[in-house]
Amino acid sequence: MKRTTGTEEALMAAAAAAKPMTRSDVTEMVVMARLKKGLSWAKIAKAIGQSKEWTTAALLGQMQMTKEQAEKAGKLLGLPADAVLLLQIVPYKGSLPSAVPTDPLIYRWYEIVMIYGTTIKELIHEEFGDGIMSAIDFKMDISREPDPKGDRVKVMLSGKYLPYKTY
C-alpha cells in the first residue's frame, strides 16, 4: 500500500470537502470580473445583445440566460464552464436578504412602495380593473435626466396587465 504525504492528504481532503459552485458564487464572480476588467453593465449588455437592465438582472442571478448569452458573458468575463452553465438555469428569484432592505438605495424603493404602493394599486385598478402588473412580461429603462437643480434618475417600468379571472 502506498503511503501518502501530508500534502497529498491535505489535497485529497480539500477535494473531498469541495462543494459545487452555486448561483450566488457565480454572481460574486461576475461582479469581481466586471470590476477587474473595468466593464460597465451597458458594455456587457451590448456584447450579449440585450438591454443593460435585463443583462444586469441576469448576471446578478435574477434571469435565465440562453446558452448563447451565457457563453458570450462567460467569454467576456472570463468565467469557468460551471459558471456559464449556472447562468442558464432558472433562478430562484428575489435577491433581497431581509424583509426590510438596509441598503439606502434599495430601501428608497421599498419606501416608494410603502408610501405610494396603495396609490399605484388604486390607480391601476381604476384604469384597468381587478388585476396586477406583470413582472414577467415586463420592461424597464433606467436613464439620466438632466435638470438644472441636479440630475434626476428616470425609471420607466412597463408590465403587461393581467386581470384576475373568476371561476
Secondary structure, DSSP 8 states (H G I E B T S, - for coil): -----HHHHHHHHHHHH-----HHHHHHHHHHHHHHHT--HHHHHHHHTS-HHHHHHHHTTSS---HHHHHHHHHHHT--HHHHHHTTS-------SSSS--SHHHHHHHHHHHHHHHHHHHHHHHHH-SEEEEEEEEEEEEEEE--TTS-EEEEEEEEEEEE----
